[in-house]
Amino acid sequence: MSTSRAPARPLVVSTDERLLDDLLRLLAAAGAEPELATGGPALRRAHRQAPLVLVGADALTAGAVRALPRRPGVVVVATHELPAADWAGAVEIGAERVAVLPDDESWLLARSTAAARSPVERGWLAVVSGACGGAGASTVATALALAAAPGVTLVDADPWGAGLDLLLGAERAEGLRWPELSGLRGRVAGDALLAALPDVGGVHVVAASRSSPGPLSADALTAVVEASRAVGCPAVVDLPRNPDREAAAVAADADLAVLVVPARLRAATAARLLVEAPDSPWTEAEVVVRQVPGGLSRGEVADVVGRPVLAELVHDRSAVPRGEQGEPPLISARSPLGVVARRILGGVRTRGVPR
């Protein structure tokens, strides 16, 4: 399993000078040097990496804070009892507790000390999609998960896609699928969740149900991904190319986003539209070019899409028959999917290292 160790620097999100003074004094006593951030890329990065996030009550209504994905280890800190509206805000961001100073100072000191001594190890996150239908994104996502095994979670974010467990030959494997997980919200015990999922070759798979398909809850998707990453288990999400706003937030938090683009002009043009769409989760995506007979070159695809090419997938004669027979993609060192999966894996691991 590949994990990246978060630095033992708690994140403090507040502009309340009095509260900041109290928190800086308390964190110094805990032996922790905090990082301060209230918005922008610095806030999102620190929120992802910090072992503990302390959000001042004054920041609960800030748009940048409310837009952050849920994660474990968030505490709201106030200098007085919160009104009902602020309590609702604390629940919305997934806070594990509201600490009111000075009454909860001893608890907060102990919590901060534990976080500084035992920093959270988070798994990386990669999201994969296709520029068009039939691009092969699900196969690439499955191959990536197999290359990252053991200890990786493969998440099927398309409830109408018949289930990624089919690509692993695991349609009869025991374990929970999306219908049983649709009610998940907020913080979820990662170890318990992973133990309840089908496991194939070291890959925990969260798949759709063929007997009772239905809309996928964005809250459940976020909860599953965060639960996996919180226990150091990387996650690979096979994401629809046009996810709803909430699901797009998962892509926005990814260490690497990958678009699989067949080397055809229409597919490359469709990929460019995805990259350039307002608020697109694919703005920073890298491209895997799937070769087709008589198609565009790697460079031509890069020029049309406007994004760098991470890898090129040559024709794999074994992919279709293996898929039809319920056999996992072949990811040996010289197989086309194996080469591409390892190239993506190298890229996501590099981007998953805290800077």
Secondary structure, DSSP 8 states (H G I E B T S, - for coil): --EEE--S--EEE---HHHHHHHHHHHHHTT---EE--SHHHHHHHHHH-S-EEEEGGGTT-HHHHTS---S-EEEEESS---HHHHHHHHHTT-SEEEETTTTHHHHHHHHHHHHHS--EEE-EEEEEESSTTS-HHHHHHHHHHHH-SSEEEEE--TTS--GGGTTT-TT--S--HHHHTT--S---HHHHHHHS-EETTEEEE---SSS-----HHHHHHHHHHHHHTT--EEEE--SS--HHHHHHHHT-SEEEEEEESSHHHHHHHHHHHHSTT-TTTT-EEEEE--TT---HHHHHHHHTS-EEEEE---TTHHHHHHTT------TTSHHHHHHHHHHHHHHHHHS--
